[in-house]
Amino acid sequence: MISLQEVSKEWADGSAALRSVSLELAAGEFLALVGKSGCGKTTTLKTINRLVDPSSGRVCVDGKDISETDPVALRRRVGTVFQRFLLFPHMTVAENVGLVPELCGWSPERIRERVAELLELVELPSATYATRFPRELSGGQQQRVGLARALAARPKVLLMDEPFGALDPMTRDSLADAFRRLHTELGLTTLMVTHDMSEALVMADRIAVMDSGRILQVDTPSALLSNPKHEIVRMFVGSPQAKSKRLRDLSADRGP
């Protein structure tokens, strides 16, 4: 479904953001792209919806080279969820969710039906939330609206850039469960960028670990945990394990 083949990106100052990145996502797969800040995760994601054009290499979505696709048309077919929600503050929830279908030429009746369907899907009933403005919503609710908007035109591909980073831990866990459930129910192919290995381990089918513009290892969560093939990968998978051990030790210290 998504294929990156030897993709590199150099900025105008000559610095390299991506260095021969190759990555394959099968249809229906959920892949997490993990790495520290500045390693190239978000740049990799942006090559898939042409917010960044690579300096070399090839990106294909659904078997088609996206360099031959109009970028605006591509972005209407590829849903994107951002960390900071990016809802239009002057638009209601319904208007935000219905924006892409409107741009795609859907009829008003079809848009209303789709908006109502999606708001129910993300557990924000239309009767209560459709006419509210983003400022009237909590952070978690705004992110649910962002997800609904990304799904509005029935994309096959969903890109998520640090979708839970601005949320409190309880809201983050709840939304992570909702995202994973919708990924499965809707048959999406999902690429999620995150710096949180714990998040990647519990959500993704496979995880790709990046550093300095390169992919170091791509594997299932269990394979990464049992056989990290690079010291940086070992450090990333070791962090949640260390936290888990610390919690167990604290629990044991406190007793029954």
C-alpha positions as CSV (number, residue, x, y, z in Angstrom):
1,M,0.0,0.0,0.0
2,I,2.8,2.4,0.9
3,S,6.3,2.0,-0.5
4,L,9.4,4.3,0.1
5,Q,12.3,3.3,-2.1
6,E,15.8,4.8,-1.3
7,V,14.2,8.1,-0.4
8,S,16.7,10.9,0.5
9,K,16.1,14.5,1.3
10,E,18.6,17.3,1.4
11,W,17.7,20.9,2.6
12,A,18.9,24.0,0.8
13,D,21.8,24.4,3.2
14,G,23.1,20.9,2.2
15,S,22.1,19.1,5.4
16,A,20.5,15.7,5.0
17,A,17.1,15.0,6.6
18,L,16.7,11.5,5.0
19,R,19.4,9.1,3.9
20,S,18.2,6.3,1.5
21,V,15.1,5.4,3.5
22,S,13.3,2.3,2.3
23,L,10.1,1.2,4.0
24,E,7.1,-0.9,3.0
25,L,3.7,-0.9,4.6
26,A,1.2,-3.7,3.6
27,A,-2.5,-2.9,3.2
28,G,-4.1,-2.9,6.6
29,E,-0.9,-2.6,8.5
30,F,-0.3,-0.3,11.5
31,L,3.4,0.8,11.5
32,A,5.0,3.2,14.1
33,L,8.0,5.3,13.1
34,V,10.0,5.9,16.3
35,G,13.1,8.0,17.0
36,K,14.3,11.0,18.9
37,S,13.6,14.6,17.8
38,G,15.2,15.6,14.6
39,C,15.9,12.1,13.3
40,G,13.7,12.4,10.2
41,K,10.4,10.8,11.3
42,T,8.1,13.7,10.4
43,T,10.0,14.4,7.2
44,T,9.5,10.7,6.2
45,L,5.8,11.0,6.9
46,K,5.5,14.3,4.9
47,T,7.1,12.6,1.8
48,I,4.0,10.4,1.7
49,N,1.5,13.2,1.2
50,R,3.9,15.5,-0.7
51,L,4.2,18.1,2.0
52,V,7.9,17.4,1.3
53,D,9.3,16.2,-2.0
54,P,12.3,14.0,-1.8
55,S,15.6,14.9,-3.4
56,S,15.9,11.4,-4.7
57,G,14.1,8.1,-4.5
58,R,10.5,7.0,-5.1
59,V,7.3,7.1,-3.0
60,C,4.3,5.0,-4.0
61,V,0.8,4.9,-2.5
62,D,-1.5,2.1,-3.7
63,G,1.0,1.2,-6.4
64,K,1.2,4.7,-7.9
65,D,4.2,7.0,-7.9
66,I,3.0,10.0,-6.0
67,S,5.3,12.4,-7.9
68,E,2.9,11.9,-10.8
69,T,-0.1,12.8,-8.6
70,D,-1.5,16.3,-8.0
71,P,-0.5,17.0,-4.3
72,V,-3.9,18.5,-3.4
73,A,-5.7,15.5,-4.8
74,L,-3.3,13.2,-3.0
75,R,-3.9,14.9,0.4
76,R,-7.7,14.5,0.0
77,R,-7.2,10.7,-0.4
78,V,-4.6,10.4,2.4
79,G,-5.9,11.3,5.9
80,T,-3.5,13.1,8.2
81,V,-3.8,13.7,12.0
82,F,-1.5,16.3,13.5
83,Q,-0.4,16.7,17.1
84,R,-1.8,20.2,17.6
85,F,-5.2,19.4,16.2
86,L,-5.1,22.2,13.5
87,L,-8.9,22.7,13.6
88,F,-10.2,25.9,12.0
89,P,-11.3,28.0,15.0
90,H,-14.0,29.9,13.1
91,M,-15.7,26.7,11.9
92,T,-18.0,24.4,13.9
93,V,-17.2,20.8,14.6
94,A,-19.5,19.7,11.7
95,E,-17.9,22.3,9.3
96,N,-14.4,21.1,10.2
97,V,-15.2,17.5,9.7
98,G,-17.1,18.1,6.5
99,L,-14.5,20.4,4.9
100,V,-12.6,17.7,2.8
101,P,-15.8,16.1,1.4
102,E,-17.0,19.6,0.5
103,L,-13.8,20.2,-1.4
104,C,-14.2,16.9,-3.1
105,G,-17.6,18.0,-4.4
106,W,-19.9,15.9,-2.2
107,S,-23.5,16.9,-1.9
108,P,-24.6,18.7,1.3
109,E,-26.9,15.8,2.2
110,R,-24.1,13.3,1.8
111,I,-21.8,15.5,3.9
112,R,-24.3,15.8,6.7
113,E,-24.7,12.0,6.8
114,R,-21.0,11.4,6.8
115,V,-20.3,14.0,9.5
116,A,-23.0,12.5,11.7
117,E,-21.6,9.0,11.1
118,L,-18.1,10.0,11.9
119,L,-19.0,11.9,15.1
120,E,-20.8,8.8,16.4
121,L,-17.7,6.8,15.4
122,V,-15.3,8.9,17.5
123,E,-17.9,9.1,20.4
124,L,-18.9,12.8,19.9
125,P,-22.6,12.5,19.2
126,S,-23.7,14.9,16.5
127,A,-26.7,16.2,18.4
128,T,-24.3,17.4,21.2
129,Y,-21.1,18.4,19.4
130,A,-21.8,19.3,15.7
131,T,-22.5,23.0,16.4
132,R,-19.8,23.5,18.9
133,F,-16.6,25.4,18.1
134,P,-13.1,24.1,18.8
135,R,-12.6,26.5,21.8
136,E,-15.6,24.8,23.4
137,L,-13.9,21.3,23.4
138,S,-11.3,19.7,25.5
139,G,-7.9,18.7,24.0
140,G,-9.0,15.1,23.7
141,Q,-12.3,16.1,22.1
142,Q,-10.4,18.3,19.6
143,Q,-8.2,15.4,18.7
144,R,-11.2,13.2,18.1
145,V,-12.6,15.8,15.7
146,G,-9.2,15.9,14.0
147,L,-9.4,12.1,13.5
148,A,-13.0,12.4,12.2
149,R,-11.9,15.1,9.7
150,A,-9.0,12.9,8.6
151,L,-11.4,10.0,7.9
152,A,-14.1,12.1,6.3
153,A,-13.4,11.4,2.6
154,R,-12.9,7.6,3.3
155,P,-9.1,7.4,2.8
156,K,-7.4,4.1,2.7
157,V,-4.2,5.6,4.2
158,L,-4.0,7.4,7.6
159,L,-0.9,9.4,8.6
160,M,-0.5,10.4,12.3
161,D,2.2,12.8,13.4
162,E,2.7,12.6,17.2
163,P,-1.1,12.5,17.6
164,F,-1.1,12.2,21.4
165,G,1.9,14.3,22.4
166,A,-0.2,17.3,23.6
167,L,-2.6,15.2,25.7
168,D,-2.7,14.2,29.4
169,P,-1.8,10.5,30.0
170,M,-5.4,9.3,30.7
171,T,-6.8,11.0,27.5
172,R,-3.8,9.7,25.6
173,D,-4.5,6.1,26.6
174,S,-8.2,6.4,25.8
175,L,-7.5,7.9,22.4
176,A,-4.8,5.4,21.5
177,D,-7.3,2.6,22.1
178,A,-9.9,4.4,19.9
179,F,-7.4,5.0,17.1
180,R,-6.3,1.3,17.1
181,R,-9.9,0.1,17.1
182,L,-10.8,2.4,14.2
183,H,-7.7,1.4,12.3
184,T,-8.9,-2.3,12.4
185,E,-12.6,-1.6,11.9
186,L,-12.1,0.6,8.9
187,G,-9.3,-1.5,7.3
188,L,-6.9,1.4,7.2
189,T,-3.2,1.4,6.4
190,T,-1.7,3.6,9.2
191,L,1.7,5.2,9.7
192,M,2.2,6.8,13.1
193,V,5.2,9.0,14.0
194,T,6.0,9.0,17.7
195,H,9.0,9.4,20.1
196,D,7.2,7.2,22.7
197,M,8.4,3.6,22.4
198,S,5.7,2.4,24.9
199,E,3.0,3.9,22.7
200,A,4.5,2.2,19.6
201,L,4.8,-1.2,21.3
202,V,1.2,-1.4,22.4
203,M,-0.3,0.1,19.2
204,A,1.7,-1.0,16.2
205,D,2.0,-4.2,14.1
206,R,5.6,-3.3,13.3
207,I,7.9,-0.6,14.5
208,A,10.6,1.2,12.5
209,V,13.4,2.9,14.5
210,M,15.1,5.9,13.0
211,D,18.3,7.8,13.7
212,S,20.0,10.6,11.8
213,G,17.8,10.1,8.7
214,R,18.2,6.4,8.5
215,I,16.1,3.3,9.4
216,L,18.0,1.2,11.9
217,Q,15.6,-1.7,12.3
218,V,12.0,-2.6,11.3
219,D,10.4,-5.4,13.3
220,T,7.4,-6.6,15.3
221,P,7.2,-5.3,18.9
222,S,8.2,-8.7,20.3
223,A,11.1,-9.1,17.9
224,L,12.4,-5.6,18.8
225,L,12.2,-6.4,22.5
226,S,13.9,-9.7,22.2
227,N,16.5,-8.9,19.5
228,P,17.4,-5.2,19.1
229,K,20.1,-5.1,16.4
230,H,21.6,-1.6,17.2
231,E,22.6,0.1,20.4
232,I,20.1,3.0,19.7
233,V,17.3,0.5,19.2
234,R,18.4,-1.2,22.4
235,M,18.2,2.1,24.2
236,F,14.7,2.8,22.9
237,V,13.2,-0.6,23.8
238,G,15.0,-0.5,27.1
239,S,13.2,2.6,28.3
240,P,9.7,1.2,28.7
241,Q,11.2,-2.0,30.2
242,A,13.1,0.1,32.8
243,K,10.0,2.0,33.7
244,S,8.0,-1.2,34.1
245,K,10.7,-2.7,36.4
246,R,10.7,0.5,38.5
247,L,6.9,0.4,38.9
248,R,7.1,-3.3,39.9
249,D,9.8,-2.4,42.5
250,L,7.8,0.4,43.9
251,S,4.8,-1.8,44.2
252,A,6.8,-4.5,46.0
253,D,8.3,-1.9,48.3
254,R,4.8,-0.8,49.4
255,G,3.6,-4.3,50.0
256,P,0.0,-5.6,50.0
